[in-house]
Amino acid sequence: MRSRATISGSELLLGAIAFRLAMLVLVGWSLALLPQQTRDNEAACFPSARSESRAAAKPVGPHVANAAFDDMLRHD
């Protein structure tokens, strides 16, 4: 009875692909199962810069939004 001790190139390639796929699945599941970290809304270095920019920003009125939407529809 003869046994082949060598691995052909395609078997080696398929083995490497299967190993990488298994690693990706393992990392994906581990990231999915870890608890998510809570993020601060304020930046650590410049906490006042973000709050000032939020205070300066004003909501867009409906007439501006409608005009932008109409303009978008005209160009389609």
C-alpha positions as CSV (number, residue, x, y, z in Angstrom):
1,M,0.0,0.0,0.0
2,R,1.4,3.4,-1.0
3,S,0.9,6.6,0.8
4,R,1.7,10.1,-0.4
5,A,3.6,12.1,2.1
6,T,3.8,15.3,0.1
7,I,1.0,17.8,-0.2
8,S,0.2,19.3,-3.6
9,G,0.1,23.0,-4.2
10,S,-3.7,23.1,-4.5
11,E,-4.1,21.2,-1.2
12,L,-1.7,23.6,0.5
13,L,-3.6,26.7,-0.9
14,L,-7.0,25.3,0.1
15,G,-5.6,24.6,3.6
16,A,-4.3,28.1,4.0
17,I,-7.6,29.6,2.8
18,A,-9.5,27.4,5.2
19,F,-7.2,28.4,8.1
20,R,-7.6,32.1,7.3
21,L,-11.4,31.8,7.0
22,A,-11.5,30.0,10.4
23,M,-9.4,32.8,11.9
24,L,-11.8,35.5,10.5
25,V,-14.8,33.7,11.8
26,L,-13.2,33.3,15.2
27,V,-12.2,37.0,15.4
28,G,-15.6,38.1,14.1
29,W,-17.5,36.1,16.7
30,S,-15.2,37.2,19.5
31,L,-15.8,40.9,18.6
32,A,-19.5,40.3,18.3
33,L,-19.7,38.7,21.8
34,L,-17.5,41.3,23.6
35,P,-19.4,44.0,25.4
36,Q,-19.4,47.3,23.5
37,Q,-17.5,50.2,25.0
38,T,-19.4,53.3,25.9
39,R,-18.1,56.4,24.1
40,D,-18.0,59.9,25.5
41,N,-19.6,62.6,23.4
42,E,-16.9,65.0,24.5
43,A,-13.4,64.8,23.2
44,A,-10.7,64.3,25.8
45,C,-8.4,67.0,24.6
46,F,-10.9,69.7,23.6
47,P,-14.1,69.4,25.5
48,S,-15.3,72.9,24.9
49,A,-14.7,73.0,21.1
50,R,-17.4,70.4,20.4
51,S,-19.9,71.9,22.8
52,E,-19.5,75.4,21.2
53,S,-19.9,74.1,17.7
54,R,-23.1,72.3,18.7
55,A,-24.5,75.4,20.3
56,A,-23.7,77.5,17.2
57,A,-25.3,75.0,14.9
58,K,-29.0,75.7,14.2
59,P,-31.6,73.3,12.8
60,V,-32.5,73.8,9.2
61,G,-35.9,75.1,8.5
62,P,-38.4,73.2,6.5
63,H,-38.4,75.7,3.6
64,V,-34.6,75.2,3.2
65,A,-34.9,71.5,3.3
66,N,-37.8,71.5,0.8
67,A,-35.8,73.8,-1.6
68,A,-32.8,71.5,-1.4
69,F,-35.0,68.5,-2.1
70,D,-36.7,70.2,-5.0
71,D,-33.3,71.1,-6.5
72,M,-32.1,67.5,-6.1
73,L,-35.2,66.2,-7.9
74,R,-34.7,68.6,-10.8
75,H,-31.2,67.4,-11.4
76,D,-32.1,63.7,-11.5
